[in-house]
Amino acid sequence: MANASKLTRVSVPYFEDVTSVFSSFAHLPWAILLDSGRPMSKFGRYEIFSAYPKKTFVTRGKLTTVTTGGNQQVVPDDPFELLTSELSKNCIEPDELPFTGGALGFFSYDLGRRVEKIPTTALDDIELPEMAVGIYHWAYVADHVEKTAVVVGDLSEPRVRLNWNDIISDVSQANTFVSENKYTAVNKIQSNMTAEQYAEKFSSVKNYIGSGDCYQVNLAQRFNVTVEGDSWLGYQKLRKINPSPFSAYMNIPECKILSVSPERFLQVNQDVVETKPIKGTRPRSDDLQVDKNLKQELEESTKDRAENVMIVDLLRNDLSKCCEINSVKVTKLFEIESFPTVHHLVSTIEGKLPVKTSPIELLRECFPGGSITGAPKIRAMEIIEELEPHRRGLYCGSVSYIGFNRKMDTNIAIRTIIQKENKAYFYAGGGLVWDSQVDEEYQETFDKAAAMFRFFEQ
């Protein structure tokens, strides 16, 4: 039986740029910010952050390390089921806020191996956890529509009670301290494949499509660069270059995550499920007429629309595994969303989640997101594993919140830097179909990574 938690709610000063508030927390272990990119981006409504988790779950291979305080336990249980069980221990009354406590963290692309049987041939050289999630009993939430900010917390939790006064004090003032430890690249960006190697892999995908193995495969290259300095300062610079509605910063012992993702994977709000796959991209131009032409070209592209429809169909099927019968509908098809470096073709699919089904069960059934695998999903994932030299890790996984209140929002972790020690990694890929042209697709990976290149080259 879940314990009903009574939350304490304190209104605090509102700041449009939440990084000035989160700066007091950014260097704490397991501090996590979910960021809509305000004030540069006008897409997102809320920003959420927390720190001081009561418990953490870190999955590697078939084992998950559960840490509570100083105590560790290693268990073989399914990671999704572990979180479902943990979240079920707390019951929170419905609330207009998106998150008032629950799970925050990431689910890597490779956690999909707990859902589907996929070969293990690509090199796992970064050795990231497949899941890194904390359980938090307080949250800061900024609402950019109402222009309000609030801290909510369960003061029956000792860790929250111990830090409560400091939390309220720290979020009530903007932190103007600027570290001298600038975040910079110290060598040139390198890829894990040359243009010739990409072309060979492209040809293999076309052969698979031609032989009827699949309709679409997302092929990505990985970039890496050596860095030095404060990754939190780096994130603040990156979000100005590429503000995005599903951004995140995570400071966990294994790595730092700097994500400026434009793509929602799954949202659950009042049991309405929404997913917004991106398929179709054009670069932006500083010339207004050229930019307008590129946008129109994407809007009218038969190839990009076909690619988008394939993924819409895949996600409709994935949502139908959990949603109520006949509730899954495509509510928007082929909308153009424009970001600082690219235009994207975006569709929206909705469904109704039954009360008996948890948001985590939905996440598991749809994981990883079909927009970044291809179709059919499992065969596409097998081909990705065969052709890409390295494991994807967090790339194309998800940074997420899943609340005690049954609300969930998850991104697709694209436009995302994974920093481990002094090495930063980021990926860019695209969906290949029968009509794809190798030079165009190779260039598209650089168009998608343009913000990252600009960031490191500055």
C-alpha positions as CSV (number, residue, x, y, z in Angstrom):
1,M,0.0,0.0,0.0
2,A,1.4,3.4,-1.0
3,N,2.1,6.0,1.6
4,A,0.1,9.2,0.9
5,S,2.6,12.1,1.1
6,K,1.6,15.6,2.1
7,L,3.7,18.1,0.2
8,T,4.9,21.5,1.5
9,R,4.8,24.2,-1.2
10,V,6.7,27.5,-1.0
11,S,6.4,30.2,-3.6
12,V,9.9,31.6,-4.5
13,P,11.1,34.5,-6.8
14,Y,10.6,33.8,-10.5
15,F,13.6,34.1,-12.8
16,E,13.2,33.7,-16.6
17,D,16.7,32.2,-16.9
18,V,16.6,29.3,-14.5
19,T,20.4,28.6,-14.9
20,S,21.0,31.5,-12.5
21,V,19.1,29.6,-9.9
22,F,20.4,26.1,-10.7
23,S,24.0,27.3,-10.5
24,S,23.8,26.9,-6.7
25,F,23.1,23.2,-7.2
26,A,24.8,22.3,-10.5
27,H,28.0,20.9,-8.8
28,L,26.2,18.7,-6.3
29,P,26.3,14.9,-7.0
30,W,23.1,13.8,-8.8
31,A,21.9,17.4,-9.4
32,I,19.6,17.3,-12.5
33,L,18.0,20.2,-14.5
34,L,15.3,19.6,-17.1
35,D,15.4,22.8,-19.1
36,S,13.1,24.4,-21.7
37,G,15.8,26.7,-22.9
38,R,14.2,30.0,-21.7
39,P,14.5,32.8,-22.4
40,M,16.0,32.0,-25.8
41,S,13.5,29.3,-26.7
42,K,9.8,29.9,-26.5
43,F,8.7,26.3,-26.9
44,G,8.7,25.0,-23.3
45,R,6.5,26.1,-20.4
46,Y,8.2,24.5,-17.4
47,E,11.7,24.0,-16.0
48,I,12.4,21.5,-13.2
49,F,15.4,20.7,-11.1
50,S,16.3,18.7,-8.0
51,A,19.3,17.3,-6.0
52,Y,19.8,15.2,-2.9
53,P,18.1,12.1,-4.1
54,K,16.9,9.6,-1.4
55,K,17.9,6.6,-3.6
56,T,19.8,6.0,-6.8
57,F,19.6,3.2,-9.4
58,V,22.6,2.6,-11.7
59,T,22.3,-0.3,-14.2
60,R,25.2,-2.0,-15.9
61,G,24.5,-5.1,-17.9
62,K,22.3,-7.4,-16.0
63,L,22.8,-5.8,-12.6
64,T,21.6,-2.6,-10.9
65,T,23.3,-1.0,-8.0
66,V,20.7,0.5,-5.6
67,T,22.2,3.1,-3.3
68,T,20.3,4.5,-0.2
69,G,22.4,6.8,1.9
70,G,25.7,5.0,2.3
71,N,24.2,1.5,1.7
72,Q,24.5,-0.3,-1.6
73,Q,22.7,-3.4,-2.9
74,V,23.3,-5.0,-6.2
75,V,20.2,-6.7,-7.7
76,P,19.5,-8.6,-11.0
77,D,15.9,-7.3,-11.3
78,D,14.5,-5.6,-14.5
79,P,15.4,-1.9,-14.1
80,F,12.0,-0.8,-15.3
81,E,10.3,-3.0,-12.7
82,L,12.6,-1.7,-10.0
83,L,11.5,1.9,-10.7
84,T,7.8,0.9,-11.0
85,S,8.0,-0.7,-7.5
86,E,9.9,2.3,-6.0
87,L,7.4,4.9,-7.4
88,S,4.4,2.8,-6.2
89,K,5.6,3.3,-2.6
90,N,4.5,7.0,-2.7
91,C,1.1,8.4,-3.6
92,I,0.8,12.1,-4.3
93,E,-2.5,13.9,-5.0
94,P,-3.1,15.2,-8.5
95,D,-1.4,18.6,-9.0
96,E,-1.2,21.1,-11.8
97,L,2.6,21.0,-11.6
98,P,4.3,18.6,-14.0
99,F,6.7,17.1,-11.3
100,T,6.4,17.1,-7.5
101,G,8.8,14.2,-6.8
102,G,9.7,10.9,-8.3
103,A,12.3,9.6,-10.7
104,L,14.7,11.8,-12.6
105,G,17.6,10.6,-14.8
106,F,18.5,8.8,-18.0
107,F,17.8,5.6,-19.8
108,S,20.4,4.8,-22.4
109,Y,19.7,3.5,-25.9
110,D,21.4,0.2,-24.9
111,L,18.9,-0.4,-22.1
112,G,16.8,-1.5,-25.0
113,R,18.6,-4.8,-24.7
114,R,16.5,-5.5,-21.6
115,V,13.4,-5.2,-23.8
116,E,14.5,-6.8,-27.1
117,K,17.2,-9.3,-27.9
118,I,19.9,-7.4,-29.8
119,P,23.4,-8.6,-30.8
120,T,26.4,-7.1,-28.9
121,T,29.0,-6.4,-31.6
122,A,29.7,-2.6,-31.4
123,L,32.5,-1.6,-29.0
124,D,31.4,-0.3,-25.6
125,D,34.4,2.0,-25.0
126,I,32.7,4.7,-23.0
127,E,31.1,2.2,-20.6
128,L,28.2,4.3,-19.5
129,P,25.5,2.9,-17.3
130,E,22.4,1.7,-19.2
131,M,20.3,3.5,-16.6
132,A,21.1,6.2,-14.0
133,V,18.0,7.4,-12.1
134,G,17.5,9.1,-8.7
135,I,14.4,9.2,-6.6
136,Y,13.8,12.7,-5.4
137,H,11.3,14.0,-2.9
138,W,11.5,17.7,-3.7
139,A,11.5,19.8,-6.8
140,Y,11.9,23.4,-8.0
141,V,9.4,24.2,-10.8
142,A,9.4,27.4,-12.8
143,D,6.3,28.1,-14.9
144,H,7.1,30.5,-17.8
145,V,3.5,31.0,-18.7
146,E,2.3,32.1,-15.3
147,K,5.8,33.6,-14.5
148,T,5.9,31.9,-11.1
149,A,8.3,29.5,-9.4
150,V,7.6,27.1,-6.5
151,V,9.5,24.6,-4.4
152,V,7.5,21.5,-3.4
153,G,8.8,18.9,-1.0
154,D,7.9,16.0,1.3
155,L,9.3,17.2,4.6
156,S,8.6,13.7,6.1
157,E,11.7,12.6,4.2
158,P,14.8,13.3,6.4
159,R,17.1,14.3,3.6
160,V,14.6,16.9,2.3
161,R,14.0,18.2,5.9
162,L,17.7,18.5,6.5
163,N,18.3,20.6,3.4
164,W,15.0,22.5,3.2
165,N,16.1,25.8,4.5
166,D,19.2,25.9,2.4
167,I,17.2,24.9,-0.7
168,I,14.7,27.8,-0.1
169,S,17.5,30.2,0.5
170,D,19.4,29.2,-2.6
171,V,16.5,29.3,-5.1
172,S,15.4,32.7,-3.8
173,Q,18.3,34.5,-5.4
174,A,20.1,34.5,-8.7
175,N,23.6,33.2,-8.5
176,T,25.9,35.6,-10.4
177,F,29.1,33.8,-9.5
178,V,31.1,33.0,-12.7
179,S,33.8,30.4,-12.5
180,E,37.2,31.1,-14.0
181,N,37.3,27.4,-15.1
182,K,36.2,28.0,-18.7
183,Y,35.0,25.0,-20.7
184,T,37.0,24.6,-23.8
185,A,38.1,22.0,-26.4
186,V,41.8,21.3,-26.4
187,N,42.0,19.4,-29.7
188,K,40.1,19.0,-33.0
189,I,36.8,17.1,-33.1
190,Q,37.2,13.6,-34.5
191,S,34.7,11.2,-35.9
192,N,34.5,7.4,-35.6
193,M,34.1,7.1,-39.4
194,T,35.5,8.8,-42.5
195,A,33.3,9.9,-45.3
196,E,34.3,6.8,-47.2
197,Q,33.4,4.5,-44.3
198,Y,30.1,6.3,-44.0
199,A,29.4,5.7,-47.7
200,E,30.2,2.0,-47.3
201,K,27.8,1.7,-44.4
202,F,25.2,3.7,-46.3
203,S,25.5,1.2,-49.2
204,S,25.0,-1.7,-46.7
205,V,21.8,-0.1,-45.5
206,K,20.5,0.4,-49.1
207,N,21.2,-3.2,-49.8
208,Y,19.2,-4.3,-46.7
209,I,16.3,-2.0,-47.8
210,G,16.5,-3.3,-51.4
211,S,16.4,-6.9,-50.1
212,G,13.3,-6.2,-48.0
213,D,14.9,-6.5,-44.6
214,C,13.7,-3.0,-43.6
215,Y,12.2,0.2,-44.8
216,Q,14.4,2.7,-42.9
217,V,17.5,2.6,-40.7
218,N,19.0,5.5,-38.6
219,L,22.7,5.6,-39.2
220,A,24.8,7.8,-37.0
221,Q,28.4,8.8,-36.6
222,R,30.1,9.6,-33.3
223,F,32.3,12.6,-32.6
224,N,34.7,13.1,-29.8
225,V,36.9,15.9,-28.4
226,T,39.1,16.4,-25.4
227,V,37.9,19.1,-23.1
228,E,38.9,20.9,-19.9
229,G,37.0,23.2,-17.5
230,D,33.6,23.4,-15.9
231,S,31.0,21.5,-17.8
232,W,28.2,23.5,-16.2
233,L,29.6,26.7,-17.7
234,G,29.8,24.8,-21.0
235,Y,26.2,23.8,-20.8
236,Q,25.2,27.5,-20.2
237,K,27.0,28.4,-23.4
238,L,25.6,25.5,-25.4
239,R,22.0,26.3,-24.5
240,K,22.5,29.9,-25.8
241,I,23.8,28.6,-29.1
242,N,21.0,26.0,-29.4
243,P,18.1,26.6,-27.1
244,S,15.7,23.6,-27.2
245,P,12.5,22.6,-25.3
246,F,13.8,19.2,-24.1
247,S,17.2,20.2,-22.8
248,A,18.9,18.8,-19.6
249,Y,22.0,19.0,-17.5
250,M,23.0,16.1,-15.3
251,N,25.9,15.8,-12.9
252,I,26.2,12.2,-11.8
253,P,29.4,10.4,-10.7
254,E,29.7,8.4,-13.9
255,C,29.5,11.4,-16.3
256,K,28.1,14.8,-17.1
257,I,25.2,15.1,-19.6
258,L,24.7,18.3,-21.6
259,S,21.6,17.8,-23.7
260,V,19.9,20.4,-26.0
261,S,17.4,18.0,-27.5
262,P,14.5,19.4,-29.7
263,E,12.5,16.1,-29.5
264,R,9.9,14.8,-27.1
265,F,9.7,11.0,-26.8
266,L,6.8,10.3,-24.5
267,Q,4.7,12.5,-22.3
268,V,2.0,11.3,-19.9
269,N,-0.3,14.0,-18.4
270,Q,-3.7,13.2,-16.9
271,D,-3.3,9.8,-18.7
272,V,-3.1,11.4,-22.1
273,V,0.0,10.1,-23.9
274,E,1.8,12.2,-26.5
275,T,4.8,11.5,-28.7
276,K,6.3,13.9,-31.2
277,P,8.7,12.2,-33.7
278,I,11.1,14.2,-35.8
279,K,11.8,13.0,-39.3
280,G,13.0,15.4,-41.9
281,T,15.7,18.1,-41.5
282,R,17.1,21.2,-43.4
283,P,19.8,23.5,-42.2
284,R,19.0,27.2,-41.3
285,S,20.5,30.1,-43.3
286,D,21.2,33.6,-42.2
287,D,19.8,34.8,-45.6
288,L,16.1,35.1,-44.9
289,Q,15.0,34.2,-48.4
290,V,17.3,31.1,-48.5
291,D,16.0,30.1,-45.1
292,K,12.4,30.4,-46.2
293,N,13.2,28.3,-49.3
294,L,14.9,25.6,-47.2
295,K,11.8,25.5,-45.0
296,Q,9.5,25.2,-48.0
297,E,11.6,22.6,-49.5
298,L,11.3,20.4,-46.4
299,E,7.6,21.0,-46.2
300,E,7.1,19.8,-49.7
301,S,9.6,17.0,-49.7
302,T,8.0,13.7,-50.7
303,K,11.0,11.7,-49.4
304,D,11.0,13.4,-46.0
305,R,7.2,13.0,-45.7
306,A,7.5,9.3,-46.5
307,E,10.2,8.9,-43.9
308,N,8.1,10.7,-41.3
309,V,5.0,8.5,-42.0
310,M,7.0,5.3,-41.6
311,I,8.0,6.4,-38.1
312,V,4.5,7.7,-37.3
313,D,3.1,4.2,-38.1
314,L,5.8,2.6,-36.0
315,L,5.0,4.8,-33.0
316,R,1.3,4.3,-33.4
317,N,1.9,0.6,-33.1
318,D,4.2,1.1,-30.1
319,L,1.6,3.3,-28.3
320,S,-1.2,0.8,-29.1
321,K,0.6,-1.9,-27.0
322,C,-0.3,0.1,-23.8
323,C,-3.0,2.6,-24.7
324,E,-6.8,2.0,-24.7
325,I,-8.2,0.4,-27.8
326,N,-8.9,2.9,-30.6
327,S,-7.5,5.8,-28.5
328,V,-4.3,6.3,-30.6
329,K,-4.6,9.1,-33.1
330,V,-2.3,11.2,-35.2
331,T,-3.3,14.8,-34.2
332,K,-0.7,16.7,-36.3
333,L,1.2,15.5,-39.4
334,F,4.2,17.2,-41.0
335,E,4.4,20.4,-38.9
336,I,7.6,22.5,-39.4
337,E,9.4,23.4,-36.2
338,S,12.4,25.7,-36.6
339,F,15.4,25.8,-34.3
340,P,18.5,27.9,-34.3
341,T,20.5,25.6,-36.7
342,V,17.8,23.4,-38.4
343,H,14.2,23.2,-39.5
344,H,12.5,19.9,-38.5
345,L,9.4,18.0,-39.8
346,V,7.5,16.9,-36.7
347,S,4.3,14.9,-36.2
348,T,2.2,14.4,-33.1
349,I,0.5,11.2,-31.9
350,E,-1.7,10.8,-28.9
351,G,-3.4,8.0,-26.9
352,K,-5.1,7.3,-23.6
353,L,-3.2,5.3,-20.9
354,P,-5.4,3.0,-18.9
355,V,-5.3,3.6,-15.1
356,K,-4.0,0.1,-14.5
357,T,-1.0,0.7,-16.7
358,S,2.0,2.7,-15.3
359,P,3.9,5.3,-17.3
360,I,7.0,3.2,-16.9
361,E,5.3,0.2,-18.5
362,L,4.5,2.5,-21.5
363,L,8.2,3.6,-21.6
364,R,9.4,0.0,-21.5
365,E,7.1,-1.1,-24.3
366,C,8.1,1.9,-26.6
367,F,11.8,1.9,-25.7
368,P,14.0,3.0,-27.4
369,G,12.1,5.6,-29.5
370,G,11.3,4.4,-33.0
371,S,12.2,7.8,-34.6
372,I,15.9,7.1,-34.0
373,T,16.0,3.4,-34.9
374,G,14.1,2.9,-38.1
375,A,11.5,0.4,-39.2
376,P,10.8,-2.3,-38.4
377,K,12.4,-1.4,-35.1
378,I,14.2,-4.6,-34.1
379,R,15.7,-5.3,-37.5
380,A,16.8,-1.7,-37.7
381,M,18.5,-2.0,-34.3
382,E,20.3,-5.1,-35.4
383,I,21.6,-3.3,-38.5
384,I,22.7,-0.3,-36.4
385,E,24.6,-2.6,-34.0
386,E,26.3,-4.2,-37.0
387,L,27.3,-1.0,-38.9
388,E,28.0,1.6,-36.2
389,P,31.5,1.1,-34.7
390,H,30.6,2.0,-31.1
391,R,27.7,1.5,-28.8
392,R,25.3,4.5,-28.7
393,G,25.1,4.7,-24.9
394,L,22.8,7.6,-24.0
395,Y,22.5,8.8,-27.6
396,C,19.0,8.1,-28.8
397,G,18.1,7.0,-25.2
398,S,16.1,9.4,-23.0
399,V,16.5,11.9,-20.2
400,S,13.2,11.8,-18.2
401,Y,11.1,12.6,-15.3
402,I,8.5,10.1,-14.0
403,G,6.5,11.4,-11.1
404,F,4.8,9.8,-8.1
405,N,1.8,11.6,-9.6
406,R,1.7,9.4,-12.8
407,K,3.0,12.3,-14.9
408,M,6.0,11.6,-17.2
409,D,8.0,13.5,-19.8
410,T,10.9,12.1,-21.7
411,N,13.2,13.4,-24.4
412,I,15.0,11.7,-27.2
413,A,18.7,12.2,-26.3
414,I,19.9,13.7,-29.5
415,R,22.0,16.9,-29.7
416,T,23.5,15.6,-26.5
417,I,27.1,15.7,-25.1
418,I,28.2,12.9,-22.8
419,Q,31.3,13.9,-20.9
420,K,33.3,11.2,-19.1
421,E,36.4,12.5,-17.4
422,N,38.1,14.8,-20.0
423,K,36.5,13.3,-23.1
424,A,33.2,14.7,-24.6
425,Y,31.2,12.6,-27.1
426,F,28.3,13.5,-29.3
427,Y,26.5,11.8,-32.2
428,A,24.5,12.8,-35.2
429,G,22.6,10.6,-37.6
430,G,19.6,10.4,-39.9
431,G,17.0,8.0,-41.2
432,L,18.1,6.3,-44.5
433,V,15.4,5.1,-46.9
434,W,15.5,3.8,-50.5
435,D,15.4,7.3,-52.0
436,S,18.3,8.6,-49.8
437,Q,21.4,10.0,-51.4
438,V,24.7,9.4,-49.7
439,D,26.1,12.9,-50.0
440,E,22.9,14.5,-48.7
441,E,22.6,12.1,-45.8
442,Y,26.3,12.5,-44.8
443,Q,25.9,16.3,-44.9
444,E,22.7,16.1,-42.8
445,T,24.6,14.6,-39.9
446,F,26.8,17.7,-39.9
447,D,23.8,20.0,-40.2
448,K,22.3,18.3,-37.1
449,A,25.6,18.6,-35.2
450,A,26.2,22.2,-36.3
451,A,25.4,23.6,-32.8
452,M,28.0,21.2,-31.2
453,F,30.7,22.1,-33.8
454,R,30.0,25.8,-33.2
455,F,30.1,25.3,-29.5
456,F,33.4,23.5,-29.4
457,E,35.0,25.7,-32.1
458,Q,34.2,28.8,-30.1
